[in-house]
Every structure is written in C-alpha cells, then in structure tokens.
Amino acid sequence: MKRESRQDLLNKVQELSFAALDMNLYLDNHPDDKKAINTYNNFCTQLLQARTAYESKYGPLTNFGYSPSRYPWQWVDNPWPWDRAFYN
C-alpha cells in the first residue's frame, strides 16, 4: 500500500473540493437529478475522508469551527498549505 505524501493528500482534498463544488453548481440548475445528487453525496463523503486524513497528520486546513483540535490546542506550525516552502 502506497503511503500518501502531504502533497498527495492536499491534492486529493483540492480535487474533491472542486468536484463537490462543480456538482453543487450543476444541482442548482437540475435539482431533480437523482444521479447527480448521489454523485454529489459521494464526493462529499470522499472529501470528508480526505480532509480527515490530511488534518490528522498535518493539522487543520480551515479555522472557525470547521476543524476540531486535539489536546493541546493544535494549529499549523509551518509551512501553511499555501506557502511556497510547503511544495519544496
């Protein structure tokens, strides 16, 4: 089993976020499309799993109540996902 790198995990979160958003926009115009609703819900489930996997290893991706913290208070030390140093 391949161990996913920090970048791999972040890429997965970004890809699933985009897919969920795209389906959300589609459903705004096609609210009765049952297949699309199932696809959206599937992306949401996968996104939650991907975020949990990332955050359990590297800390929260967002703040203000979207990511619970372990004890003691946990926040990202460095680098932040958007920092250039993150990609090196």
Helices and strands as residue ranges (DSSP letters): H 6-29, H 34-58, G 84-87
